[in-house]
């Protein structure tokens, strides 16, 4: 779908650039030329900000690797972590995935939300909740430690 949108923008650029090139040089206005340049700049920016290949932007780990490690350690399947179910085990595994994704990938909240099919505010809530629980819950600290060990083994 993103590729289809790019092709439409590219068609507009081709149409606009051909319209600009056939105008006589003495009668060409700056407004037409600026409009063509703006469209070309918008096209290049949209191709850089797409979510198609997020693995290139990642600093250390991929969200997929974190999701796999979390599902192994917590014994919750990846489908359940990504589902909309609200069982406490599923929610805890989902929030751990959000927390570790934010901690280790360097992605922003909207990018993590896009990958996990959630809103950015949901990601913020999950990260803050796990950070708050880590201060007091020893079992959660141990679980996250085991997930981090498994991630370090994959690195």
Chimera marker file (.cmm) of the C-alpha trace (Angstrom):
<marker_set name="trace">
<marker id="1" x="0.000" y="0.000" z="0.000" r="1" g="1" b="0" radius="0.5"/>
<marker id="2" x="2.847" y="2.378" z="0.750" r="1" g="1" b="0" radius="0.5"/>
<marker id="3" x="4.460" y="1.527" z="-2.566" r="1" g="1" b="0" radius="0.5"/>
<marker id="4" x="1.202" y="2.267" z="-4.366" r="1" g="1" b="0" radius="0.5"/>
<marker id="5" x="1.074" y="5.685" z="-2.692" r="1" g="1" b="0" radius="0.5"/>
<marker id="6" x="4.636" y="6.406" z="-3.768" r="1" g="1" b="0" radius="0.5"/>
<marker id="7" x="3.829" y="5.565" z="-7.352" r="1" g="1" b="0" radius="0.5"/>
<marker id="8" x="0.963" y="8.058" z="-7.327" r="1" g="1" b="0" radius="0.5"/>
<marker id="9" x="3.265" y="10.768" z="-5.974" r="1" g="1" b="0" radius="0.5"/>
<marker id="10" x="5.874" y="9.834" z="-8.583" r="1" g="1" b="0" radius="0.5"/>
<marker id="11" x="3.271" y="10.152" z="-11.358" r="1" g="1" b="0" radius="0.5"/>
<marker id="12" x="2.372" y="13.614" z="-10.075" r="1" g="1" b="0" radius="0.5"/>
<marker id="13" x="6.042" y="14.607" z="-10.110" r="1" g="1" b="0" radius="0.5"/>
<marker id="14" x="6.461" y="13.384" z="-13.668" r="1" g="1" b="0" radius="0.5"/>
<marker id="15" x="3.338" y="15.270" z="-14.801" r="1" g="1" b="0" radius="0.5"/>
<marker id="16" x="4.374" y="18.457" z="-12.981" r="1" g="1" b="0" radius="0.5"/>
<marker id="17" x="7.975" y="18.290" z="-14.180" r="1" g="1" b="0" radius="0.5"/>
<marker id="18" x="6.919" y="17.811" z="-17.794" r="1" g="1" b="0" radius="0.5"/>
<marker id="19" x="4.534" y="20.749" z="-17.501" r="1" g="1" b="0" radius="0.5"/>
<marker id="20" x="7.325" y="22.938" z="-16.196" r="1" g="1" b="0" radius="0.5"/>
<marker id="21" x="9.845" y="21.918" z="-18.825" r="1" g="1" b="0" radius="0.5"/>
<marker id="22" x="7.769" y="22.859" z="-21.850" r="1" g="1" b="0" radius="0.5"/>
<marker id="23" x="7.099" y="26.432" z="-20.728" r="1" g="1" b="0" radius="0.5"/>
<marker id="24" x="9.161" y="28.994" z="-22.628" r="1" g="1" b="0" radius="0.5"/>
<marker id="25" x="12.107" y="30.259" z="-20.640" r="1" g="1" b="0" radius="0.5"/>
<marker id="26" x="11.224" y="33.948" z="-20.960" r="1" g="1" b="0" radius="0.5"/>
<marker id="27" x="7.651" y="33.442" z="-19.735" r="1" g="1" b="0" radius="0.5"/>
<marker id="28" x="8.365" y="30.928" z="-17.006" r="1" g="1" b="0" radius="0.5"/>
<marker id="29" x="7.353" y="32.120" z="-13.590" r="1" g="1" b="0" radius="0.5"/>
<marker id="30" x="9.192" y="31.302" z="-10.398" r="1" g="1" b="0" radius="0.5"/>
<marker id="31" x="5.964" y="30.098" z="-8.829" r="1" g="1" b="0" radius="0.5"/>
<marker id="32" x="5.709" y="27.158" z="-11.253" r="1" g="1" b="0" radius="0.5"/>
<marker id="33" x="9.337" y="26.206" z="-10.769" r="1" g="1" b="0" radius="0.5"/>
<marker id="34" x="9.066" y="26.386" z="-6.980" r="1" g="1" b="0" radius="0.5"/>
<marker id="35" x="5.976" y="24.177" z="-7.036" r="1" g="1" b="0" radius="0.5"/>
<marker id="36" x="7.880" y="21.518" z="-8.996" r="1" g="1" b="0" radius="0.5"/>
<marker id="37" x="10.776" y="21.648" z="-6.552" r="1" g="1" b="0" radius="0.5"/>
<marker id="38" x="8.420" y="21.350" z="-3.589" r="1" g="1" b="0" radius="0.5"/>
<marker id="39" x="6.828" y="18.214" z="-5.029" r="1" g="1" b="0" radius="0.5"/>
<marker id="40" x="10.225" y="16.639" z="-5.661" r="1" g="1" b="0" radius="0.5"/>
<marker id="41" x="11.284" y="17.415" z="-2.077" r="1" g="1" b="0" radius="0.5"/>
<marker id="42" x="8.055" y="15.942" z="-0.714" r="1" g="1" b="0" radius="0.5"/>
<marker id="43" x="8.628" y="12.767" z="-2.719" r="1" g="1" b="0" radius="0.5"/>
<marker id="44" x="12.157" y="12.294" z="-1.407" r="1" g="1" b="0" radius="0.5"/>
<marker id="45" x="11.045" y="12.936" z="2.192" r="1" g="1" b="0" radius="0.5"/>
<marker id="46" x="8.162" y="10.490" z="1.960" r="1" g="1" b="0" radius="0.5"/>
<marker id="47" x="10.439" y="7.727" z="0.709" r="1" g="1" b="0" radius="0.5"/>
<marker id="48" x="12.799" y="8.263" z="3.643" r="1" g="1" b="0" radius="0.5"/>
<marker id="49" x="10.092" y="8.276" z="6.294" r="1" g="1" b="0" radius="0.5"/>
<marker id="50" x="8.271" y="5.113" z="5.248" r="1" g="1" b="0" radius="0.5"/>
<marker id="51" x="7.879" y="2.103" z="7.541" r="1" g="1" b="0" radius="0.5"/>
<marker id="52" x="8.575" y="-0.513" z="4.878" r="1" g="1" b="0" radius="0.5"/>
<marker id="53" x="12.049" y="-1.570" z="5.997" r="1" g="1" b="0" radius="0.5"/>
<marker id="54" x="12.532" y="-0.722" z="9.649" r="1" g="1" b="0" radius="0.5"/>
<marker id="55" x="15.284" y="-3.255" z="10.203" r="1" g="1" b="0" radius="0.5"/>
<marker id="56" x="17.804" y="-0.843" z="8.658" r="1" g="1" b="0" radius="0.5"/>
<marker id="57" x="17.089" y="1.837" z="11.267" r="1" g="1" b="0" radius="0.5"/>
<marker id="58" x="17.524" y="-0.388" z="14.295" r="1" g="1" b="0" radius="0.5"/>
<marker id="59" x="20.579" y="0.148" z="16.515" r="1" g="1" b="0" radius="0.5"/>
<marker id="60" x="21.050" y="-3.222" z="18.193" r="1" g="1" b="0" radius="0.5"/>
<marker id="61" x="18.028" y="-5.485" z="18.059" r="1" g="1" b="0" radius="0.5"/>
<marker id="62" x="14.930" y="-5.919" z="15.985" r="1" g="1" b="0" radius="0.5"/>
<marker id="63" x="11.489" y="-5.798" z="17.543" r="1" g="1" b="0" radius="0.5"/>
<marker id="64" x="10.880" y="-9.257" z="16.099" r="1" g="1" b="0" radius="0.5"/>
<marker id="65" x="13.835" y="-10.687" z="18.059" r="1" g="1" b="0" radius="0.5"/>
<marker id="66" x="12.590" y="-9.066" z="21.258" r="1" g="1" b="0" radius="0.5"/>
<marker id="67" x="9.108" y="-10.463" z="20.633" r="1" g="1" b="0" radius="0.5"/>
<marker id="68" x="10.479" y="-13.984" z="20.089" r="1" g="1" b="0" radius="0.5"/>
<marker id="69" x="12.638" y="-13.845" z="23.226" r="1" g="1" b="0" radius="0.5"/>
<marker id="70" x="9.755" y="-12.498" z="25.315" r="1" g="1" b="0" radius="0.5"/>
<marker id="71" x="7.387" y="-15.199" z="24.115" r="1" g="1" b="0" radius="0.5"/>
<marker id="72" x="9.952" y="-17.915" z="24.919" r="1" g="1" b="0" radius="0.5"/>
<marker id="73" x="10.707" y="-16.706" z="28.433" r="1" g="1" b="0" radius="0.5"/>
<marker id="74" x="7.127" y="-15.864" z="29.440" r="1" g="1" b="0" radius="0.5"/>
<marker id="75" x="5.587" y="-18.945" z="27.745" r="1" g="1" b="0" radius="0.5"/>
<marker id="76" x="3.091" y="-16.765" z="25.903" r="1" g="1" b="0" radius="0.5"/>
<marker id="77" x="2.832" y="-17.268" z="22.147" r="1" g="1" b="0" radius="0.5"/>
<marker id="78" x="3.697" y="-14.482" z="19.746" r="1" g="1" b="0" radius="0.5"/>
<marker id="79" x="0.135" y="-14.505" z="18.397" r="1" g="1" b="0" radius="0.5"/>
<marker id="80" x="-1.222" y="-13.872" z="21.885" r="1" g="1" b="0" radius="0.5"/>
<marker id="81" x="1.251" y="-11.046" z="22.504" r="1" g="1" b="0" radius="0.5"/>
<marker id="82" x="0.162" y="-9.338" z="19.291" r="1" g="1" b="0" radius="0.5"/>
<marker id="83" x="-3.549" y="-10.073" z="19.790" r="1" g="1" b="0" radius="0.5"/>
<marker id="84" x="-6.149" y="-7.816" z="21.395" r="1" g="1" b="0" radius="0.5"/>
<marker id="85" x="-6.834" y="-10.212" z="24.264" r="1" g="1" b="0" radius="0.5"/>
<marker id="86" x="-6.623" y="-8.740" z="27.751" r="1" g="1" b="0" radius="0.5"/>
<marker id="87" x="-5.553" y="-11.715" z="29.795" r="1" g="1" b="0" radius="0.5"/>
<marker id="88" x="-3.050" y="-10.562" z="32.458" r="1" g="1" b="0" radius="0.5"/>
<marker id="89" x="-0.325" y="-12.894" z="31.160" r="1" g="1" b="0" radius="0.5"/>
<marker id="90" x="-0.736" y="-11.624" z="27.609" r="1" g="1" b="0" radius="0.5"/>
<marker id="91" x="-0.790" y="-7.994" z="28.697" r="1" g="1" b="0" radius="0.5"/>
<marker id="92" x="2.339" y="-8.377" z="30.816" r="1" g="1" b="0" radius="0.5"/>
<marker id="93" x="4.231" y="-10.043" z="27.946" r="1" g="1" b="0" radius="0.5"/>
<marker id="94" x="3.007" y="-7.321" z="25.578" r="1" g="1" b="0" radius="0.5"/>
<marker id="95" x="4.176" y="-4.549" z="27.921" r="1" g="1" b="0" radius="0.5"/>
<marker id="96" x="7.545" y="-6.224" z="28.411" r="1" g="1" b="0" radius="0.5"/>
<marker id="97" x="7.941" y="-6.342" z="24.628" r="1" g="1" b="0" radius="0.5"/>
<marker id="98" x="7.104" y="-2.634" z="24.405" r="1" g="1" b="0" radius="0.5"/>
<marker id="99" x="9.542" y="-1.750" z="27.189" r="1" g="1" b="0" radius="0.5"/>
<marker id="100" x="12.442" y="-3.743" z="25.749" r="1" g="1" b="0" radius="0.5"/>
<marker id="101" x="11.708" y="-2.511" z="22.220" r="1" g="1" b="0" radius="0.5"/>
<marker id="102" x="11.935" y="1.072" z="23.385" r="1" g="1" b="0" radius="0.5"/>
<marker id="103" x="15.043" y="0.360" z="25.438" r="1" g="1" b="0" radius="0.5"/>
<marker id="104" x="17.054" y="-1.581" z="22.851" r="1" g="1" b="0" radius="0.5"/>
<marker id="105" x="15.952" y="-0.529" z="19.371" r="1" g="1" b="0" radius="0.5"/>
<marker id="106" x="16.056" y="3.232" z="19.692" r="1" g="1" b="0" radius="0.5"/>
<marker id="107" x="12.747" y="3.532" z="17.852" r="1" g="1" b="0" radius="0.5"/>
<marker id="108" x="10.245" y="6.194" z="18.752" r="1" g="1" b="0" radius="0.5"/>
<marker id="109" x="6.910" y="5.345" z="20.330" r="1" g="1" b="0" radius="0.5"/>
<marker id="110" x="4.985" y="5.748" z="17.050" r="1" g="1" b="0" radius="0.5"/>
<marker id="111" x="7.364" y="3.409" z="15.219" r="1" g="1" b="0" radius="0.5"/>
<marker id="112" x="7.084" y="0.728" z="17.883" r="1" g="1" b="0" radius="0.5"/>
<marker id="113" x="3.333" y="1.210" z="17.859" r="1" g="1" b="0" radius="0.5"/>
<marker id="114" x="3.255" y="0.776" z="14.099" r="1" g="1" b="0" radius="0.5"/>
<marker id="115" x="5.235" y="-2.455" z="14.292" r="1" g="1" b="0" radius="0.5"/>
<marker id="116" x="3.108" y="-3.880" z="17.117" r="1" g="1" b="0" radius="0.5"/>
<marker id="117" x="-0.168" y="-2.552" z="15.637" r="1" g="1" b="0" radius="0.5"/>
<marker id="118" x="-0.813" y="-0.291" z="18.602" r="1" g="1" b="0" radius="0.5"/>
<marker id="119" x="-1.213" y="3.426" z="19.209" r="1" g="1" b="0" radius="0.5"/>
<marker id="120" x="1.816" y="5.368" z="20.434" r="1" g="1" b="0" radius="0.5"/>
<marker id="121" x="0.020" y="6.277" z="23.664" r="1" g="1" b="0" radius="0.5"/>
<marker id="122" x="-0.434" y="2.561" z="24.395" r="1" g="1" b="0" radius="0.5"/>
<marker id="123" x="3.311" y="2.074" z="23.982" r="1" g="1" b="0" radius="0.5"/>
<marker id="124" x="4.021" y="4.982" z="26.346" r="1" g="1" b="0" radius="0.5"/>
<marker id="125" x="1.681" y="3.510" z="28.951" r="1" g="1" b="0" radius="0.5"/>
<marker id="126" x="3.266" y="0.042" z="28.670" r="1" g="1" b="0" radius="0.5"/>
<marker id="127" x="6.821" y="1.361" z="28.968" r="1" g="1" b="0" radius="0.5"/>
<marker id="128" x="5.984" y="3.506" z="31.993" r="1" g="1" b="0" radius="0.5"/>
<marker id="129" x="4.093" y="0.666" z="33.664" r="1" g="1" b="0" radius="0.5"/>
<marker id="130" x="7.002" y="-1.781" z="33.332" r="1" g="1" b="0" radius="0.5"/>
<marker id="131" x="9.494" y="0.871" z="34.486" r="1" g="1" b="0" radius="0.5"/>
<marker id="132" x="7.335" y="1.497" z="37.563" r="1" g="1" b="0" radius="0.5"/>
<marker id="133" x="6.905" y="-2.227" z="38.311" r="1" g="1" b="0" radius="0.5"/>
<marker id="134" x="10.630" y="-2.926" z="37.917" r="1" g="1" b="0" radius="0.5"/>
<marker id="135" x="11.343" y="-0.865" z="41.028" r="1" g="1" b="0" radius="0.5"/>
<marker id="136" x="9.394" y="-3.203" z="43.304" r="1" g="1" b="0" radius="0.5"/>
<marker id="137" x="8.685" y="-6.522" z="41.557" r="1" g="1" b="0" radius="0.5"/>
<marker id="138" x="11.600" y="-8.973" z="41.873" r="1" g="1" b="0" radius="0.5"/>
<marker id="139" x="9.921" y="-11.615" z="39.701" r="1" g="1" b="0" radius="0.5"/>
<marker id="140" x="9.545" y="-9.122" z="36.847" r="1" g="1" b="0" radius="0.5"/>
<marker id="141" x="13.175" y="-8.075" z="37.243" r="1" g="1" b="0" radius="0.5"/>
<marker id="142" x="14.223" y="-11.701" z="36.906" r="1" g="1" b="0" radius="0.5"/>
<marker id="143" x="12.014" y="-12.234" z="33.855" r="1" g="1" b="0" radius="0.5"/>
<marker id="144" x="13.430" y="-9.206" z="32.065" r="1" g="1" b="0" radius="0.5"/>
<marker id="145" x="16.952" y="-10.273" z="33.020" r="1" g="1" b="0" radius="0.5"/>
<marker id="146" x="16.355" y="-13.691" z="31.413" r="1" g="1" b="0" radius="0.5"/>
<marker id="147" x="14.971" y="-12.056" z="28.262" r="1" g="1" b="0" radius="0.5"/>
<marker id="148" x="17.999" y="-9.752" z="28.060" r="1" g="1" b="0" radius="0.5"/>
<marker id="149" x="20.346" y="-12.748" z="28.469" r="1" g="1" b="0" radius="0.5"/>
<marker id="150" x="18.589" y="-14.524" z="25.630" r="1" g="1" b="0" radius="0.5"/>
<marker id="151" x="18.846" y="-11.418" z="23.464" r="1" g="1" b="0" radius="0.5"/>
<marker id="152" x="22.560" y="-11.094" z="24.229" r="1" g="1" b="0" radius="0.5"/>
<marker id="153" x="23.007" y="-14.709" z="23.138" r="1" g="1" b="0" radius="0.5"/>
<marker id="154" x="21.473" y="-13.875" z="19.743" r="1" g="1" b="0" radius="0.5"/>
<marker id="155" x="23.608" y="-10.802" z="19.260" r="1" g="1" b="0" radius="0.5"/>
<link id1="1" id2="2" r="1" g="1" b="0" radius="0.2"/>
<link id1="2" id2="3" r="1" g="1" b="0" radius="0.2"/>
<link id1="3" id2="4" r="1" g="1" b="0" radius="0.2"/>
<link id1="4" id2="5" r="1" g="1" b="0" radius="0.2"/>
<link id1="5" id2="6" r="1" g="1" b="0" radius="0.2"/>
<link id1="6" id2="7" r="1" g="1" b="0" radius="0.2"/>
<link id1="7" id2="8" r="1" g="1" b="0" radius="0.2"/>
<link id1="8" id2="9" r="1" g="1" b="0" radius="0.2"/>
<link id1="9" id2="10" r="1" g="1" b="0" radius="0.2"/>
<link id1="10" id2="11" r="1" g="1" b="0" radius="0.2"/>
<link id1="11" id2="12" r="1" g="1" b="0" radius="0.2"/>
<link id1="12" id2="13" r="1" g="1" b="0" radius="0.2"/>
<link id1="13" id2="14" r="1" g="1" b="0" radius="0.2"/>
<link id1="14" id2="15" r="1" g="1" b="0" radius="0.2"/>
<link id1="15" id2="16" r="1" g="1" b="0" radius="0.2"/>
<link id1="16" id2="17" r="1" g="1" b="0" radius="0.2"/>
<link id1="17" id2="18" r="1" g="1" b="0" radius="0.2"/>
<link id1="18" id2="19" r="1" g="1" b="0" radius="0.2"/>
<link id1="19" id2="20" r="1" g="1" b="0" radius="0.2"/>
<link id1="20" id2="21" r="1" g="1" b="0" radius="0.2"/>
<link id1="21" id2="22" r="1" g="1" b="0" radius="0.2"/>
<link id1="22" id2="23" r="1" g="1" b="0" radius="0.2"/>
<link id1="23" id2="24" r="1" g="1" b="0" radius="0.2"/>
<link id1="24" id2="25" r="1" g="1" b="0" radius="0.2"/>
<link id1="25" id2="26" r="1" g="1" b="0" radius="0.2"/>
<link id1="26" id2="27" r="1" g="1" b="0" radius="0.2"/>
<link id1="27" id2="28" r="1" g="1" b="0" radius="0.2"/>
<link id1="28" id2="29" r="1" g="1" b="0" radius="0.2"/>
<link id1="29" id2="30" r="1" g="1" b="0" radius="0.2"/>
<link id1="30" id2="31" r="1" g="1" b="0" radius="0.2"/>
<link id1="31" id2="32" r="1" g="1" b="0" radius="0.2"/>
<link id1="32" id2="33" r="1" g="1" b="0" radius="0.2"/>
<link id1="33" id2="34" r="1" g="1" b="0" radius="0.2"/>
<link id1="34" id2="35" r="1" g="1" b="0" radius="0.2"/>
<link id1="35" id2="36" r="1" g="1" b="0" radius="0.2"/>
<link id1="36" id2="37" r="1" g="1" b="0" radius="0.2"/>
<link id1="37" id2="38" r="1" g="1" b="0" radius="0.2"/>
<link id1="38" id2="39" r="1" g="1" b="0" radius="0.2"/>
<link id1="39" id2="40" r="1" g="1" b="0" radius="0.2"/>
<link id1="40" id2="41" r="1" g="1" b="0" radius="0.2"/>
<link id1="41" id2="42" r="1" g="1" b="0" radius="0.2"/>
<link id1="42" id2="43" r="1" g="1" b="0" radius="0.2"/>
<link id1="43" id2="44" r="1" g="1" b="0" radius="0.2"/>
<link id1="44" id2="45" r="1" g="1" b="0" radius="0.2"/>
<link id1="45" id2="46" r="1" g="1" b="0" radius="0.2"/>
<link id1="46" id2="47" r="1" g="1" b="0" radius="0.2"/>
<link id1="47" id2="48" r="1" g="1" b="0" radius="0.2"/>
<link id1="48" id2="49" r="1" g="1" b="0" radius="0.2"/>
<link id1="49" id2="50" r="1" g="1" b="0" radius="0.2"/>
<link id1="50" id2="51" r="1" g="1" b="0" radius="0.2"/>
<link id1="51" id2="52" r="1" g="1" b="0" radius="0.2"/>
<link id1="52" id2="53" r="1" g="1" b="0" radius="0.2"/>
<link id1="53" id2="54" r="1" g="1" b="0" radius="0.2"/>
<link id1="54" id2="55" r="1" g="1" b="0" radius="0.2"/>
<link id1="55" id2="56" r="1" g="1" b="0" radius="0.2"/>
<link id1="56" id2="57" r="1" g="1" b="0" radius="0.2"/>
<link id1="57" id2="58" r="1" g="1" b="0" radius="0.2"/>
<link id1="58" id2="59" r="1" g="1" b="0" radius="0.2"/>
<link id1="59" id2="60" r="1" g="1" b="0" radius="0.2"/>
<link id1="60" id2="61" r="1" g="1" b="0" radius="0.2"/>
<link id1="61" id2="62" r="1" g="1" b="0" radius="0.2"/>
<link id1="62" id2="63" r="1" g="1" b="0" radius="0.2"/>
<link id1="63" id2="64" r="1" g="1" b="0" radius="0.2"/>
<link id1="64" id2="65" r="1" g="1" b="0" radius="0.2"/>
<link id1="65" id2="66" r="1" g="1" b="0" radius="0.2"/>
<link id1="66" id2="67" r="1" g="1" b="0" radius="0.2"/>
<link id1="67" id2="68" r="1" g="1" b="0" radius="0.2"/>
<link id1="68" id2="69" r="1" g="1" b="0" radius="0.2"/>
<link id1="69" id2="70" r="1" g="1" b="0" radius="0.2"/>
<link id1="70" id2="71" r="1" g="1" b="0" radius="0.2"/>
<link id1="71" id2="72" r="1" g="1" b="0" radius="0.2"/>
<link id1="72" id2="73" r="1" g="1" b="0" radius="0.2"/>
<link id1="73" id2="74" r="1" g="1" b="0" radius="0.2"/>
<link id1="74" id2="75" r="1" g="1" b="0" radius="0.2"/>
<link id1="75" id2="76" r="1" g="1" b="0" radius="0.2"/>
<link id1="76" id2="77" r="1" g="1" b="0" radius="0.2"/>
<link id1="77" id2="78" r="1" g="1" b="0" radius="0.2"/>
<link id1="78" id2="79" r="1" g="1" b="0" radius="0.2"/>
<link id1="79" id2="80" r="1" g="1" b="0" radius="0.2"/>
<link id1="80" id2="81" r="1" g="1" b="0" radius="0.2"/>
<link id1="81" id2="82" r="1" g="1" b="0" radius="0.2"/>
<link id1="82" id2="83" r="1" g="1" b="0" radius="0.2"/>
<link id1="83" id2="84" r="1" g="1" b="0" radius="0.2"/>
<link id1="84" id2="85" r="1" g="1" b="0" radius="0.2"/>
<link id1="85" id2="86" r="1" g="1" b="0" radius="0.2"/>
<link id1="86" id2="87" r="1" g="1" b="0" radius="0.2"/>
<link id1="87" id2="88" r="1" g="1" b="0" radius="0.2"/>
<link id1="88" id2="89" r="1" g="1" b="0" radius="0.2"/>
<link id1="89" id2="90" r="1" g="1" b="0" radius="0.2"/>
<link id1="90" id2="91" r="1" g="1" b="0" radius="0.2"/>
<link id1="91" id2="92" r="1" g="1" b="0" radius="0.2"/>
<link id1="92" id2="93" r="1" g="1" b="0" radius="0.2"/>
<link id1="93" id2="94" r="1" g="1" b="0" radius="0.2"/>
<link id1="94" id2="95" r="1" g="1" b="0" radius="0.2"/>
<link id1="95" id2="96" r="1" g="1" b="0" radius="0.2"/>
<link id1="96" id2="97" r="1" g="1" b="0" radius="0.2"/>
<link id1="97" id2="98" r="1" g="1" b="0" radius="0.2"/>
<link id1="98" id2="99" r="1" g="1" b="0" radius="0.2"/>
<link id1="99" id2="100" r="1" g="1" b="0" radius="0.2"/>
<link id1="100" id2="101" r="1" g="1" b="0" radius="0.2"/>
<link id1="101" id2="102" r="1" g="1" b="0" radius="0.2"/>
<link id1="102" id2="103" r="1" g="1" b="0" radius="0.2"/>
<link id1="103" id2="104" r="1" g="1" b="0" radius="0.2"/>
<link id1="104" id2="105" r="1" g="1" b="0" radius="0.2"/>
<link id1="105" id2="106" r="1" g="1" b="0" radius="0.2"/>
<link id1="106" id2="107" r="1" g="1" b="0" radius="0.2"/>
<link id1="107" id2="108" r="1" g="1" b="0" radius="0.2"/>
<link id1="108" id2="109" r="1" g="1" b="0" radius="0.2"/>
<link id1="109" id2="110" r="1" g="1" b="0" radius="0.2"/>
<link id1="110" id2="111" r="1" g="1" b="0" radius="0.2"/>
<link id1="111" id2="112" r="1" g="1" b="0" radius="0.2"/>
<link id1="112" id2="113" r="1" g="1" b="0" radius="0.2"/>
<link id1="113" id2="114" r="1" g="1" b="0" radius="0.2"/>
<link id1="114" id2="115" r="1" g="1" b="0" radius="0.2"/>
<link id1="115" id2="116" r="1" g="1" b="0" radius="0.2"/>
<link id1="116" id2="117" r="1" g="1" b="0" radius="0.2"/>
<link id1="117" id2="118" r="1" g="1" b="0" radius="0.2"/>
<link id1="118" id2="119" r="1" g="1" b="0" radius="0.2"/>
<link id1="119" id2="120" r="1" g="1" b="0" radius="0.2"/>
<link id1="120" id2="121" r="1" g="1" b="0" radius="0.2"/>
<link id1="121" id2="122" r="1" g="1" b="0" radius="0.2"/>
<link id1="122" id2="123" r="1" g="1" b="0" radius="0.2"/>
<link id1="123" id2="124" r="1" g="1" b="0" radius="0.2"/>
<link id1="124" id2="125" r="1" g="1" b="0" radius="0.2"/>
<link id1="125" id2="126" r="1" g="1" b="0" radius="0.2"/>
<link id1="126" id2="127" r="1" g="1" b="0" radius="0.2"/>
<link id1="127" id2="128" r="1" g="1" b="0" radius="0.2"/>
<link id1="128" id2="129" r="1" g="1" b="0" radius="0.2"/>
<link id1="129" id2="130" r="1" g="1" b="0" radius="0.2"/>
<link id1="130" id2="131" r="1" g="1" b="0" radius="0.2"/>
<link id1="131" id2="132" r="1" g="1" b="0" radius="0.2"/>
<link id1="132" id2="133" r="1" g="1" b="0" radius="0.2"/>
<link id1="133" id2="134" r="1" g="1" b="0" radius="0.2"/>
<link id1="134" id2="135" r="1" g="1" b="0" radius="0.2"/>
<link id1="135" id2="136" r="1" g="1" b="0" radius="0.2"/>
<link id1="136" id2="137" r="1" g="1" b="0" radius="0.2"/>
<link id1="137" id2="138" r="1" g="1" b="0" radius="0.2"/>
<link id1="138" id2="139" r="1" g="1" b="0" radius="0.2"/>
<link id1="139" id2="140" r="1" g="1" b="0" radius="0.2"/>
<link id1="140" id2="141" r="1" g="1" b="0" radius="0.2"/>
<link id1="141" id2="142" r="1" g="1" b="0" radius="0.2"/>
<link id1="142" id2="143" r="1" g="1" b="0" radius="0.2"/>
<link id1="143" id2="144" r="1" g="1" b="0" radius="0.2"/>
<link id1="144" id2="145" r="1" g="1" b="0" radius="0.2"/>
<link id1="145" id2="146" r="1" g="1" b="0" radius="0.2"/>
<link id1="146" id2="147" r="1" g="1" b="0" radius="0.2"/>
<link id1="147" id2="148" r="1" g="1" b="0" radius="0.2"/>
<link id1="148" id2="149" r="1" g="1" b="0" radius="0.2"/>
<link id1="149" id2="150" r="1" g="1" b="0" radius="0.2"/>
<link id1="150" id2="151" r="1" g="1" b="0" radius="0.2"/>
<link id1="151" id2="152" r="1" g="1" b="0" radius="0.2"/>
<link id1="152" id2="153" r="1" g="1" b="0" radius="0.2"/>
<link id1="153" id2="154" r="1" g="1" b="0" radius="0.2"/>
<link id1="154" id2="155" r="1" g="1" b="0" radius="0.2"/>
</marker_set>
